């Protein structure tokens, strides 16, 4: 197998590969002789779809997840994030330095090479604003006022972050339940370590003492559950205009629906709003995820469960 890294930097290569792949197929040889790696999904998908249609399959390689990190590194994974060089750094200072350099390199070198001509200082401010608003509804007008640009440009910036696999846009679940529903997507930065770096939170104590702690944990949970869910799973959230909310709804293959509430508490409490939302959504299973190890019932069909165990349940479901 031939491995080609950062393939989006050599767009002319796709036309060459098309001819080579077709020759191999005509010769009766098996597929899978090339592994193309790229850190920019936007350009990679565009270039490959134009040149290699019907000849390529896509796989997203995510950072380290909670199952890979293991039970003893759960706090490290949340604080440092899942990039291997950050998570496995010899000490916390080295991890912080690696993430700070990653952010700077992405802003000043990688993104400009992909085409968008956005000032690095403006994009850093936008990235930091998303970190401050982890898990909040996306308000392009408000962000635009803070950045001095229009709402359409802000939406373009978010599209870029999503295409570069740096952010999630979590869409609201749409149902006919006779209630006014929130229709604005929520945004999450995909890696908790980058959230903490952008907010200058270097240690666990720094994070726990900051108002972002709960939202950071929520984003960490959402990222891991989406990462480990089976293919064709649809992720969303549910919120009514009156405030009844489910943090994460997973519609799994096989017509299974899970409702998930996320709490950064050793003794999580389930709100009336969550129970009301569960009554609307009618999931097959309902969980409240917390940073503990025990699994136990919370009443009305809701179970408290640790993130590591719930990820294990998802992996078993995936088979």
C-alpha positions in Angstrom: 0.0 0.0 0.0 1.2 3.5 -0.9 0.5 6.2 1.7 0.3 9.8 0.6 0.0 12.5 3.4 -1.5 16.0 3.1 -2.7 15.0 -0.4 -4.8 18.2 -0.7 -1.6 20.1 -1.3 -1.0 18.2 -4.6 -4.4 18.5 -6.4 -2.9 17.4 -9.8 -2.2 14.0 -8.2 -5.9 13.0 -8.3 -6.0 12.9 -12.1 -2.9 10.7 -12.1 -4.3 8.4 -9.5 -7.5 8.0 -11.5 -5.6 6.5 -14.5 -3.5 4.2 -12.2 -6.6 3.0 -10.4 -8.5 2.3 -13.6 -5.5 0.3 -15.0 -5.4 -1.8 -11.8 -9.1 -2.5 -12.0 -8.8 -3.6 -15.6 -5.9 -5.9 -14.7 -8.2 -7.5 -12.1 -6.3 -6.4 -9.1 -8.0 -5.6 -5.8 -8.7 -2.1 -4.6 -7.2 -0.4 -1.6 -3.6 0.1 -2.8 -3.6 3.8 -1.9 -4.2 5.5 1.4 -4.7 9.3 1.0 -4.4 11.4 4.1 -5.4 15.0 4.5 -6.1 17.4 7.3 -8.6 19.6 5.4 -11.8 17.8 4.5 -13.2 20.7 2.4 -10.5 20.7 -0.2 -9.9 16.9 0.0 -13.5 16.1 -0.7 -13.9 18.6 -3.4 -10.8 17.5 -5.3 -11.3 13.8 -4.9 -15.0 13.9 -5.7 -14.2 15.6 -9.0 -11.4 13.2 -10.0 -12.0 9.9 -8.2 -15.8 9.5 -8.2 -16.6 5.8 -7.7 -13.0 5.0 -7.0 -12.6 6.3 -3.4 -14.1 5.6 0.1 -13.9 8.2 3.0 -13.0 7.6 6.6 -12.6 10.3 9.3 -9.7 9.7 11.6 -10.7 11.4 14.9 -8.5 12.2 17.9 -8.1 9.8 20.8 -11.5 8.9 22.4 -12.4 7.9 25.9 -12.2 4.2 25.2 -8.8 4.5 23.7 -7.5 6.7 26.5 -8.6 4.2 29.2 -10.0 4.7 32.6 -6.9 6.2 34.2 -6.5 9.0 31.7 -10.1 10.4 31.6 -9.3 13.7 33.2 -6.1 14.1 31.1 -8.2 13.5 28.0 -10.7 16.2 29.0 -8.1 18.7 30.0 -5.6 18.1 27.2 -7.9 17.0 24.4 -7.5 14.0 22.1 -4.6 15.0 19.8 -1.9 12.4 20.6 1.0 14.8 21.1 -1.0 16.8 23.5 -2.5 13.9 25.5 0.7 12.0 25.7 3.0 14.9 26.4 5.5 14.2 29.2 4.0 16.9 31.4 1.2 19.5 31.4 3.5 22.4 30.3 4.6 20.4 27.2 0.9 19.7 26.4 0.0 23.4 26.7 2.9 24.4 24.5 2.0 21.9 21.8 -1.7 23.1 21.6 -0.7 26.7 21.6 1.7 26.0 18.7 -1.0 24.0 16.9 -3.4 26.9 17.0 -0.8 29.4 15.8 0.3 27.1 13.0 -3.2 26.4 11.8 -4.1 30.1 11.7 -0.9 31.4 10.1 0.1 28.6 7.8 -2.4 25.8 7.2 -5.6 27.8 6.6 -4.0 30.4 4.3 -2.6 27.5 2.2 -6.2 26.2 1.7 -7.3 29.4 0.0 -9.4 31.5 2.5 -7.8 34.9 2.9 -8.9 35.7 6.5 -6.7 37.7 8.8 -5.2 35.4 11.4 -6.1 37.8 14.2 -9.8 37.9 13.1 -10.0 34.1 12.8 -8.4 33.6 16.2 -10.9 36.0 17.8 -13.7 34.0 16.1 -12.3 30.7 17.2 -12.0 32.0 20.8 -15.6 33.3 20.7 -16.8 29.8 19.8 -14.8 28.4 22.7 -16.5 30.9 25.1 -19.9 29.9 23.6 -19.3 26.1 23.7 -22.7 24.4 23.3 -24.6 27.7 22.8 -27.0 28.4 19.9 -25.1 30.0 17.0 -25.9 33.7 16.8 -24.2 35.0 13.7 -25.5 38.6 14.2 -24.2 38.9 17.7 -20.8 37.4 16.7 -20.7 39.7 13.7 -21.1 42.8 15.9 -18.2 41.7 18.1 -16.0 41.1 15.1 -17.1 44.1 13.1 -18.3 42.0 10.1 -21.7 40.9 8.8 -23.7 37.8 9.8 -23.2 36.2 6.4 -19.4 36.4 6.8 -19.6 34.9 10.3 -21.6 32.0 8.9 -18.8 31.5 6.3 -16.2 31.4 9.1 -18.2 28.7 10.9 -18.5 26.7 7.7 -14.8 26.8 7.4 -14.3 25.6 11.0 -16.7 22.7 10.4 -15.0 21.8 7.1 -11.7 21.8 8.8 -13.0 19.3 11.4 -12.5 21.8 14.2 -16.1 22.4 15.1 -19.5 20.6 15.1 -22.8 22.2 14.1 -25.4 20.3 16.1 -28.8 20.7 14.4 -32.1 20.9 16.4 -34.4 17.9 16.3 -37.5 18.8 14.3 -40.8 17.2 15.4 -44.5 17.9 15.2 -45.3 18.0 18.9 -47.6 21.0 19.0 -44.9 23.2 20.7 -42.7 26.0 19.5 -39.2 24.5 19.0 -35.8 26.2 18.9 -34.5 25.9 15.3 -31.0 27.4 15.7 -28.0 25.0 15.6 -25.7 24.7 18.6 -21.9 24.9 18.0 -19.1 22.9 19.7 -15.4 22.9 19.2 -14.6 19.3 18.7 -11.5 19.1 20.9 -11.7 20.1 24.6 -8.0 20.7 24.8 -8.2 23.4 22.1 -11.2 25.0 24.0 -9.0 25.3 27.1 -6.0 26.6 25.2 -8.0 29.3 23.5 -9.4 30.4 26.9 -5.9 30.2 28.5 -7.0 27.4 31.0 -3.9 25.3 31.5 -4.8 23.0 34.4 -7.7 21.0 35.8 -8.0 23.5 38.6 -8.1 26.4 36.1 -11.0 24.7 34.2 -13.0 23.8 37.3 -12.8 27.4 38.6 -14.0 28.9 35.3 -17.6 29.3 34.2 -16.9 27.3 31.0 -16.3 24.1 33.0 -19.8 22.6 32.5 -20.0 23.6 28.8 -16.5 22.3 28.2 -17.5 18.9 29.7 -20.7 18.9 27.7 -18.7 19.4 24.5 -16.3 16.7 25.5 -19.2 14.2 26.0 -21.0 15.2 22.8 -17.8 14.9 20.7 -17.0 11.4 22.1 -20.5 10.1 21.7 -20.8 11.3 18.1 -17.3 9.9 17.4 -18.2 6.4 18.7 -21.7 6.2 17.4 -22.4 3.7 14.5 -22.3 4.9 10.9 -25.6 6.6 9.8 -26.4 7.8 13.3 -28.1 11.2 13.3 -27.2 13.5 16.1 -29.3 16.5 17.2 -30.6 18.3 20.3 -34.1 19.1 21.4 -35.3 22.4 23.0 -38.7 24.0 23.2 -39.3 27.7 23.5 -40.2 27.2 27.1 -36.8 25.7 27.9 -37.4 22.0 28.0 -34.3 20.5 26.6 -32.3 17.3 25.8 -28.6 18.0 25.3 -28.1 15.2 22.7 -30.5 13.0 20.8 -28.9 10.1 18.9 -31.0 8.4 16.3 -29.2 5.1 15.8 -29.5 2.6 12.9 -32.3 0.1 13.7 -34.7 2.9 14.7 -33.3 3.3 18.2 -33.4 6.7 19.7 -31.4 7.7 22.8 -31.9 10.9 24.8 -28.9 12.1 26.7 -28.6 14.8 29.4 -25.1 15.9 30.4 -24.1 17.0 33.9 -20.7 17.8 35.3 -21.6 16.7 38.8 -20.8 13.6 40.9 -24.5 13.5 42.0 -26.4 14.6 38.9 -30.0 15.8 39.1 -32.4 15.4 36.3 -34.5 18.5 35.7 -38.3 18.6 35.1 -37.5 20.2 31.7 -35.5 17.0 30.7 -38.4 14.7 31.7 -40.9 16.9 29.8 -38.7 16.8 26.7 -38.3 13.0 27.0 -42.1 12.8 27.1 -42.2 14.7 23.8 -39.4 12.8 22.1 -40.2 9.3 23.3 -36.7 7.8 23.2 -36.1 4.1 23.6 -33.4 4.9 26.2 -32.7 8.0 28.3 -29.4 8.7 30.1 -27.9 11.4 32.2 -24.1 11.3 31.7 -21.8 12.3 34.5 -18.1 12.0 35.4 -18.6 9.0 37.6 -18.3 5.2 37.4 -21.6 3.9 38.7 -24.7 3.1 36.7 -28.0 3.5 38.5 -31.6 4.4 37.8 -32.8 8.0 38.3 -36.5 7.3 38.0 -39.0 7.7 35.2 -36.9 5.5 32.8 -33.7 7.6 33.1 -30.4 6.1 34.0 -27.3 7.8 35.4 -24.2 6.5 33.6 -20.5 7.4 33.3 -19.2 8.6 30.0 -16.7 5.7 29.7 -19.5 3.1 30.2 -21.9 4.8 27.9 -19.2 4.9 25.2 -18.8 1.2 25.8 -22.5 0.6 25.4 -22.4 2.5 22.1 -19.4 0.4 20.9 -21.3 -2.8 21.7 -24.3 -1.5 19.8 -22.1 -0.7 16.8 -20.8 -4.2 16.9 
